[in-house]
């Protein structure tokens, strides 16, 4: 076998008294895809940040092509041929696609920027990725899916020998995933080594040659992927059997309508959409990326402007002009973009938890002891793993950020909760917790929930009914007895009629 591109020997990392990685031995060969899997908080991202130069290890050694190296920062990592695609998008929103792809590595012609060469190269990379956006598009105007493709384009342009992909498909459409996997195959042929981190175990099984499992900062195993089933991988990640991922559906739905949306139009995204949500129901919203699901629900809660449509709560017409109006009507929304819209990642965990419900903690000044009690209760209930209450949200794993986002919503005690991609980028154990919690909201607390998800198995396993959208229109409402992937996809692709 060819010499190793990369090897870590007994790598450990401590943050203060907390040991987050413990003697990890990991390696990567040319032309190999080596997957790293584990629950949120298992140490995957920390290990990748050490390999890329973002963090320095407390103990252990890092070798590149047999030579020991000490990477002082991520720039030095890039100089050594290591590129990283981050799970949490790392783009300058006010700059263009082209400017982001070349940021810090601009091409020059004499003393001026060589804008023609950079634009042509950007066009070629986007064409290779089958990404139909313009080099001149501003990042802030792109969908999350297209922003993810820009992150991938940045890494591809650097012509790295080692590419770290941290949840690269979490925001991509099925077609974009196929394009990415074709790209991975080409990179393998060019002897590029790829480290692939994903919570989508079917994708790990499809794309990876070897799999390393981490749990609680320790290395559980490294194995050839063809020796592990998806169930094997899930069980190794969490240290327990995960046969029953979804809780049993309980027929506790009441027929009275708690929310009704009529003829709702969000210009450019949604046309004349109508649906109903019943008491204690989990109502799914399915459709391909770009179908208008997020835009419709953002419009309902006042986060987007509408040109027509009415919202009724328990039969009474209500006016929602902004998100505060929605909160005042006990309607809460968990965005799919936890970094940009759900949490203030540069603020402390306790600050984020109480922000929406600040009135509960002021009289007239903030009662910090009451805040701390609320945080401790949320930490226990949602199993948020944070060493300190004053920890910045940016330092939490994706799963713990998601749990904090849900806990934040629960502080306002909503009656209707809208979850937009609630399990995007989180591990199987945390997914199971999320599903159980959503069920508890409806069964034990009498709440009503809407779940927007691109994962059909999630929709089928969790929801009582499914509203399906295609090209900004509701094309069907599927009842539980008719719920299957084929039926939902027929509506999602427009093969079946419009409601």
C-alpha positions in Angstrom: 0.0 0.0 0.0 1.1 3.5 -0.7 2.8 5.6 2.0 0.4 7.4 4.3 -0.6 10.9 3.5 -1.5 11.6 7.1 -1.0 9.9 10.5 -1.8 11.0 14.1 -0.1 9.2 17.0 -1.7 9.3 20.4 -3.2 12.8 19.8 -4.9 14.3 22.8 -6.6 17.6 23.4 -7.6 19.3 26.7 -9.5 22.5 27.1 -8.7 23.5 30.7 -9.5 20.5 32.9 -11.7 18.9 30.2 -10.0 16.2 28.0 -12.0 16.1 24.8 -9.6 13.8 22.8 -7.7 10.9 24.3 -4.9 9.2 22.4 -6.3 9.1 18.9 -4.4 7.1 16.3 -5.7 7.9 12.8 -4.3 7.7 9.3 -5.2 8.4 5.7 -3.8 7.0 2.4 -3.7 8.6 -1.0 -7.0 8.0 -3.0 -8.8 6.9 0.2 -12.0 8.1 1.8 -11.7 7.6 5.5 -15.0 8.4 7.4 -15.0 9.7 11.0 -18.3 9.2 12.8 -19.6 9.7 16.3 -22.2 11.5 18.3 -22.0 15.2 18.7 -19.4 15.9 21.3 -17.5 12.7 20.4 -14.4 14.8 19.4 -14.7 14.6 15.5 -14.5 18.3 14.9 -11.7 18.8 17.4 -9.6 16.1 15.8 -10.2 17.7 12.4 -9.2 21.1 13.7 -6.0 19.7 15.0 -5.3 18.0 11.6 -6.0 21.3 9.8 -3.9 23.4 12.1 -6.8 25.3 13.7 -6.0 23.7 17.1 -2.7 22.4 18.5 -2.7 19.1 20.3 -2.0 18.9 24.1 -0.2 15.6 23.5 0.8 13.4 20.5 2.3 13.8 17.1 1.0 14.7 13.6 2.8 13.3 10.5 2.3 14.4 6.9 3.8 11.9 4.3 6.0 10.4 7.1 7.4 13.8 8.3 6.4 15.1 11.7 4.9 18.5 11.6 3.6 21.1 14.0 0.9 23.3 12.4 0.6 26.6 14.2 -2.6 27.7 12.4 -5.0 26.9 9.6 -3.0 28.9 7.0 0.1 26.7 7.7 -2.3 23.7 7.3 -3.3 25.0 3.9 0.3 25.5 2.9 0.9 21.8 3.7 -1.9 20.8 1.4 -4.8 20.5 3.8 -8.2 22.0 3.0 -11.3 21.9 5.2 -15.0 22.2 4.3 -16.8 23.3 7.5 -20.1 22.1 8.7 -21.0 25.6 9.9 -20.6 27.7 6.8 -17.5 30.0 7.0 -18.4 32.5 4.3 -18.3 36.3 4.1 -22.0 37.0 3.5 -21.6 40.5 2.0 -19.0 39.4 -0.6 -19.6 37.6 -3.9 -19.2 34.0 -4.7 -15.9 34.8 -6.6 -14.6 36.9 -3.8 -15.2 34.2 -1.2 -13.6 31.5 -3.3 -10.4 33.5 -3.6 -10.5 35.3 -0.2 -7.0 35.6 1.1 -5.6 34.0 -2.1 -6.4 36.6 -4.7 -4.7 36.4 -8.1 -2.8 39.5 -9.1 -1.6 41.0 -12.4 1.2 43.3 -11.5 -0.2 45.4 -8.6 -3.8 44.9 -9.5 -6.2 42.0 -9.1 -6.5 39.7 -12.0 -10.3 39.7 -12.0 -10.7 38.1 -15.4 -8.7 35.0 -14.4 -10.4 34.7 -11.1 -13.9 35.0 -12.7 -13.0 32.4 -15.4 -11.7 30.0 -12.8 -14.8 30.5 -10.6 -17.0 29.8 -13.6 -15.1 26.6 -14.3 -15.3 25.3 -10.7 -19.0 26.1 -10.5 -19.6 24.3 -13.8 -17.6 21.3 -12.5 -19.9 21.2 -9.5 -23.0 21.7 -11.7 -23.8 24.7 -9.5 -26.1 27.1 -11.4 -25.1 30.4 -9.6 -23.1 33.4 -10.8 -19.6 34.4 -9.6 -21.2 37.8 -8.9 -24.0 36.6 -6.6 -23.8 37.8 -3.0 -23.5 35.0 -0.5 -26.3 36.5 1.6 -28.7 36.1 -1.3 -28.0 32.4 -1.8 -29.8 29.4 -0.4 -28.1 27.4 2.3 -27.7 24.7 -0.3 -25.8 26.9 -2.7 -23.7 28.4 0.1 -22.6 24.8 0.9 -21.6 24.4 -2.7 -19.5 27.5 -2.5 -17.7 26.1 0.6 -17.0 23.0 -1.5 -15.8 25.1 -4.4 -13.3 26.9 -2.1 -11.7 23.6 -1.0 -11.6 22.2 -4.6 -9.8 25.3 -5.9 -7.0 24.9 -3.5 -5.9 21.6 -5.1 -5.2 20.2 -1.7 -3.7 16.7 -1.1 -6.0 16.2 1.9 -9.6 17.5 2.0 -11.6 17.3 5.2 -15.4 17.3 4.6 -17.3 18.0 7.7 -21.0 17.2 7.1 -20.7 18.3 3.4 -24.2 17.1 2.4 -26.2 18.4 5.3 -27.8 21.1 3.2 -27.5 19.7 -0.3 -30.3 18.4 -2.6 -30.1 14.8 -3.8 -28.8 15.9 -7.2 -26.1 18.0 -5.5 -25.1 15.0 -3.3 -24.7 13.0 -6.5 -22.5 15.7 -8.0 -20.4 15.8 -4.8 -19.9 12.0 -4.8 -18.9 12.1 -8.4 -16.3 14.7 -7.5 -15.1 12.6 -4.6 -14.6 9.7 -7.0 -12.5 12.0 -9.3 -10.4 13.2 -6.4 -9.7 9.7 -5.4 -8.4 8.9 -8.9 -6.1 11.9 -8.5 -4.8 10.3 -5.2 -6.3 13.0 -3.0 -7.1 11.7 0.5 -10.5 12.6 1.9 -11.7 12.6 5.5 -15.5 12.4 5.4 -17.5 13.3 8.5 -21.3 12.6 8.3 -24.2 11.6 10.4 -25.9 10.1 7.4 -24.7 6.6 7.7 -26.1 5.5 4.4 -23.8 8.0 2.8 -20.8 6.8 4.9 -21.5 3.3 3.7 -21.7 4.4 0.1 -18.6 6.6 -0.1 -16.1 5.5 2.6 -13.3 2.9 2.3 -12.6 2.9 6.1 -14.5 4.1 9.1 -13.2 5.4 12.4 -15.7 5.6 15.3 -15.2 8.1 18.1 -17.1 8.1 21.4 -16.6 10.6 24.3 -13.2 11.6 22.9 -11.9 8.0 22.6 -11.3 5.9 19.5 -13.8 3.0 19.5 -12.6 1.2 16.3 -11.2 1.7 12.8 -12.7 -0.8 10.3 -13.2 -1.4 6.6 -16.6 0.0 5.8 -17.7 -3.1 4.0 -17.4 -4.9 7.4 -19.9 -2.6 9.1 -23.6 -2.3 8.5 -25.3 1.0 9.2 -26.8 -0.5 12.3 -23.3 -1.6 13.5 -22.0 2.0 13.0 -24.9 3.5 14.9 -24.6 1.1 17.8 -20.8 1.7 18.0 -21.4 5.5 18.0 -23.8 5.5 20.9 -22.7 2.4 22.8 -26.2 1.0 22.8 -28.7 -0.6 20.4 -30.7 1.8 18.3 -33.4 -0.5 16.9 -36.3 1.8 17.6 -35.2 5.2 16.2 -38.7 6.7 16.1 -41.1 6.6 19.0 -44.5 4.9 18.5 -47.1 7.2 17.1 -49.9 7.8 19.6 -53.4 8.5 18.3 -53.9 11.5 20.6 -54.8 14.0 17.9 -58.0 16.0 18.4 -60.1 17.2 15.5 -60.2 20.9 16.5 -58.0 23.1 14.3 -55.4 25.1 16.2 -53.9 26.8 13.2 -55.3 27.4 9.7 -53.5 29.1 6.9 -55.6 30.2 3.9 -54.4 31.3 0.4 -50.9 32.4 1.7 -48.6 33.9 -0.9 -44.9 34.8 -0.3 -43.8 36.7 -3.5 -41.3 34.7 -5.5 -41.5 31.6 -3.3 -45.1 30.5 -2.4 -48.4 30.9 -4.2 -51.8 30.6 -2.5 -51.0 27.9 0.0 -53.6 26.6 2.5 -53.2 24.0 5.3 -54.5 23.1 8.7 -52.8 22.0 11.9 -54.8 20.0 14.5 -54.4 19.9 18.3 -51.6 17.5 19.4 -50.7 16.8 15.8 -47.2 16.4 14.3 -47.7 17.8 10.8 -44.9 17.2 8.3 -43.9 19.4 5.4 -42.0 17.6 2.6 -40.7 18.6 -0.8 -37.5 19.1 -2.7 -35.1 21.9 -1.8 -36.5 25.1 -3.3 -40.2 23.9 -3.0 -41.0 26.8 -0.7 -41.6 25.0 2.6 -39.3 27.2 4.7 -40.4 30.4 3.0 -44.1 29.6 3.6 -43.6 28.9 7.3 -41.3 31.9 7.7 -44.1 34.0 6.1 -46.6 32.6 8.6 -44.5 33.6 11.6 -43.7 37.1 10.2 -40.1 36.5 9.1 -41.0 37.1 5.4 -43.4 39.5 3.8 -46.6 38.1 2.3 -48.8 39.6 -0.4 -52.0 37.7 0.5 -53.3 35.2 2.9 -54.9 34.8 6.3 -53.9 33.0 9.5 -56.5 31.7 12.0 -55.7 30.4 15.5 -58.4 28.3 17.0 -60.9 29.8 14.5 -59.9 33.4 15.2 -58.2 35.6 12.5 -54.9 36.8 13.8 -52.4 39.4 12.5 -48.7 38.5 12.4 -46.6 41.3 11.0 -43.3 40.2 12.6 -41.9 37.3 14.7 -42.7 39.1 17.9 -46.4 38.9 16.9 -46.1 35.2 16.4 -44.5 34.8 19.9 -47.3 36.8 21.4 -49.7 34.3 19.9 -47.6 31.4 21.4 -46.2 30.3 18.0 -42.5 29.5 17.9 -40.2 28.8 15.0 -36.9 26.9 15.0 -34.9 27.9 11.9 -32.9 25.4 9.8 -30.0 27.9 10.1 -29.0 27.6 13.8 -25.9 29.6 13.3 -27.4 32.5 11.4 -31.0 32.7 12.7 -31.5 30.6 15.8 -28.5 31.4 18.1 -26.1 34.2 18.7 -22.9 32.1 18.4 -20.6 34.8 19.8 -22.7 35.1 23.0 -22.8 32.8 26.0 -25.1 29.8 26.3 -27.1 31.3 29.2 -27.6 34.6 27.3 -29.1 32.7 24.3 -31.4 30.5 26.4 -33.3 33.4 28.0 -33.1 36.0 25.2 -36.6 35.4 23.8 -38.2 35.1 27.3 -36.3 37.9 28.9 -39.5 39.3 30.5 -39.6 36.3 32.8 -36.2 37.1 34.2 -36.5 40.9 34.7 -38.2 42.9 37.6 -37.0 45.4 36.3 -33.4 44.2 36.3 -32.3 40.8 35.2 -32.5 38.2 37.9 -29.3 36.3 37.2 -30.0 33.6 39.8 -33.3 32.9 38.2 -31.6 32.7 34.8 -29.1 30.3 36.2 -31.8 28.0 37.6 -33.6 28.0 34.2 -30.3 27.2 32.5 -29.6 24.3 34.8 -33.1 22.9 34.3 -32.7 23.2 30.5 -29.2 21.6 30.6 -30.6 18.6 32.5 -33.8 18.2 30.5 -32.2 18.6 27.1 -28.9 16.9 28.0 -26.9 20.0 26.8 -23.2 19.2 27.2 -21.4 22.4 28.1 -18.6 22.5 30.6 -19.5 26.1 31.7 -22.6 28.2 31.7 -20.6 31.1 30.4 -19.3 29.1 27.4 -19.7 30.7 24.0 -22.3 29.0 21.8 -19.7 28.8 19.0 -17.7 26.3 21.1 -20.6 23.8 21.4 -21.0 20.9 19.0 -23.7 21.1 16.4 -26.0 18.8 18.4 -25.6 20.8 21.6 -26.3 24.0 19.7 -29.5 22.4 18.3 -30.6 21.3 21.8 -29.9 24.8 23.1 -32.0 26.3 20.3 -35.0 24.1 21.2 -34.6 24.9 24.9 -34.6 28.6 24.0 -37.9 28.2 22.3 -39.4 26.3 25.2 -38.7 29.2 27.6 -41.5 31.2 25.9 -43.9 28.3 26.5 -45.4 28.1 23.0 -48.5 26.2 22.0 -47.5 25.7 18.4 -43.8 24.9 17.5 -42.5 24.8 13.9 -39.3 22.8 13.5 -37.3 23.5 10.3 -34.9 20.6 9.6 -34.6 19.8 13.3 -32.0 17.1 12.9 -29.8 18.6 10.2 -26.2 17.8 11.0 -26.8 16.0 14.3 -25.9 12.5 15.2 -28.2 9.5 15.5 -28.4 9.5 19.3 -29.4 13.2 19.4 -31.8 12.6 16.5 -33.5 9.9 18.7 -33.7 12.4 21.6 -35.2 15.0 19.3 -37.9 12.7 18.0 -38.8 11.6 21.5 -39.0 15.2 22.7 -41.3 16.2 19.8 -43.6 13.3 20.6 -43.7 14.3 24.3 -44.6 17.9 23.3 -47.8 16.6 21.6 -48.7 13.7 23.9 -47.8 14.9 27.3 -48.1 18.7 26.9 -50.9 19.0 24.4 -48.8 21.1 22.0 -49.0 21.0 18.2 -46.0 20.7 16.0 -45.0 21.3 12.4 -41.8 19.5 11.1 -40.1 20.6 7.9 -37.7 17.9 6.8 -35.8 16.8 3.7 -35.4 13.3 5.1 -38.5 11.2 4.0 -37.8 8.5 6.6 -37.9 11.2 9.3 -41.2 12.5 8.0 -42.8 9.1 7.7 -41.5 7.9 11.1 -42.5 10.9 13.0 -45.5 12.7 11.5 -49.3 12.0 11.5 -49.9 13.8 8.1 -47.7 15.3 5.5 -48.2 18.5 3.4 -46.1 18.2 0.2 -44.9 21.1 -1.8 -43.5 21.5 -5.3 -42.4 24.8 -7.0 -44.1 27.0 -4.4 -47.5 25.2 -4.4 -49.0 22.6 -2.1 -49.5 19.6 -4.3 -50.9 17.1 -1.8 -51.7 16.3 1.8 -50.9 12.6 2.6 -52.7 10.9 5.5 -50.8 8.5 7.7 -52.3 5.3 6.2 -51.1 6.4 2.7 -47.7 7.6 3.9 -44.7 6.2 1.9 -41.7 7.5 0.0 -43.2 6.8 -3.4 -46.4 8.7 -2.8 -44.6 11.7 -1.2 -42.1 11.9 -4.0 -44.9 11.9 -6.6 -46.3 15.0 -5.0 -42.9 16.5 -4.4 -42.0 16.2 -8.1 -45.3 17.4 -9.4 -46.4 14.0 -10.8 -49.6 14.3 -8.7 -52.1 17.1 -8.6 -52.3 20.5 -6.9 -54.5 21.0 -3.9 
